[in-house]
Amino acid sequence: MKQVLTPLESAELELLKNMMEEAGIRCVLRRGLWQLIDTLVPYAALWYLMYLSLGVSYWLTGALVLLAAGFSVRVFIIFHDCGHGSFFRSRIS
């Protein structure tokens, strides 16, 4: 579903893009992919370790849950930015 912008929103978006270009801020595919890998791989590993740790100690599982909660926040932030189209240069990525 394509979002339709009002003329004012289009102008604001264009102004923001121009300001970002002037400041040297740009989307880099390699950096974006690395951010995804750097977040999702440890998050998945923590889920697996939490599953394994249930048979060892609930305290160990609790400690891993705290780490996973931090990664969960990071996953939310990344996918929130992706939803707004600000993480990659194109929406297809």
Protein Blocks (a to p, Z undefined) as FASTA:
>chain_A
ZZdddfklmmmmmmmmmmmmmnopacdfklmmmmmmmmmmmmmmmmmmmmmmmmmomklm
mmmmmmmmmmmmmmmmmmmmmmnopmbmbfkZZ
